[in-house]
Amino acid sequence: MNCMDFFNGLIYTMTGLGVVVFVCLYFITAGYGQFRTRQWGWSIDNKVAWVLMEAPAFLMMLGIWYAKGCPTVAPQVVLLGLFLLHYFQRSFIFPLLMSGHSRMPVAIMLSGVTFNIINGIMQGGALFWFPVEAYQEGWKYFTHSTPAIGLVVFFAGMAINLHSDYVIRHLRKPGDTRHYLPGKGMYRYVTSANYLGEIIEWTGFAIVAGSPAAWVFVWWTAANLVPRAHSIYKKYREEFGQDALAGRKRIIPYIY
């Protein structure tokens, strides 16, 4: 088996595993955040866990770029920048903004580490080992409407994601431990606006990239976040009542 066959096999395997994850997460709610229980075993500080879990994606992509001689040609370098921008914020800024003293099960953290390593290999490989033929156009690639639209979608999703995280962080005043139903920004339409933003963000990335690996990443993002959005919706409904949701959907405005 050559490298190309291995890479394609990895993409097919991850696509199939995404189906399994999607189905399973409707029956088993991942035990982090508001769903953490002792049944998930040993846990560590949430901030530390987020750094350890998300940083491998950042470092793996950076390592592949370095191993290829640090190319600065477009559009690969633009896609590299988008990927690193997200994961720098998620790995090194987002944890520092967290309040409270919550914890994350080590099992959840390790599953995230595993995925981020594999995904870093997939996305880095698609950019620098087996790039899309159209990348040979260089900067001219961005004169086409599709990549340009993708950039807009990416940054729109990032804006929704960051603002939604901001809303969540400011639901409580210092010392308050009560639960609140977020209602600002995209939370007026869905109960998991932060997840909506992340799915939109990676959809934009995939539109720009135009590679199967990038679309597998979108699929995995949805497979993980859509069932969790369903669990959060149910928890809010139980805690605040159906009327309090005021017609809001789980993750897709007006649809689901």
C-alpha positions, 0 to 999 in steps of 0.5 A, a space after each residue: 500500500 502506497 501513501 496515497 492509498 493509505 491516505 484515501 483509506 484513512 478518509 474512508 475509515 473516518 467517514 464510516 466512523 463518523 456515522 457510528 459516532 453520530 448514532 452512538 451520541 444520541 444514546 450516550 451523552 459525552 460526559 463533559 461540561 454540564 453532563 459530567 458525572 463520576 461514572 466517566 472516571 478520573 478527571 482533570 482541570 477543564 482548562 488544562 484538559 482543553 489545552 491538551 485536547 485541542 493543541 495537537 491539531 494545531 501542532 500536527 498541522 504546523 509540523 506537517 507544514 514545517 516538514 514540507 519546507 514551510 511553503 508559502 504558496 497560495 491557496 495552501 498557506 491561506 488554508 493553513 492560516 484559517 486552520 491555525 487561527 481557529 486552533 490557536 484560539 481554541 487551544 490557547 485563548 479559549 481555555 484562559 477565558 473559562 471561569 469556574 473550576 469545572 473538570 473534564 474526564 480524562 477519557 473524554 480528553 484522550 478521545 479528543 486528542 486522538 481525533 485531533 491528531 488524526 484530523 491534523 494528519 488528514 487536513 495537513 495531508 490534503 494541503 501539503 502531501 496530496 493537494 487539490 490540483 486546482 491549488 496550482 493556480 496559486 492566488 488566482 484560485 481565489 478569483 473563483 467565486 467558490 473559494 471567495 464564498 467559502 472565506 465569507 462563510 468561514 469567518 461568519 461561522 467563526 464570528 457566531 462561534 466566538 460571540 456565542 462563547 462570549 454570551 455563555 461566559 457572561 450568563 453568570 456573575 462571579 459566585 453565581 452557580 445557577 443555570 440560565 438559558 442563553 438568549 442573545 445573538 444566535 441563541 434567539 434561534 437555537 439552543 446551541 448557537 456555538 455549535 452552529 457557528 463551528 459547523 458553519 465555520 468548517 463548512 466554509 473551510 471545506 468550501 475553500 479547500 475543496 478536498 474530501 478531507 475537509 468535508 470529512 472534517 465537516 461531517 465529524 464536526 456535525 456527527 459530534 455536535 448535532 447529537 450533543 445539541 439535542 442533549 442540551 436542548 432536552 436538558 434546557 426543556 426539562 429545566 426551564 420548560 418548553 415555553 421558555 424555549 420560545 420556539 428555538 430549535 436545537 442547532 439549525 434555525 427553524 429546522 432542527 
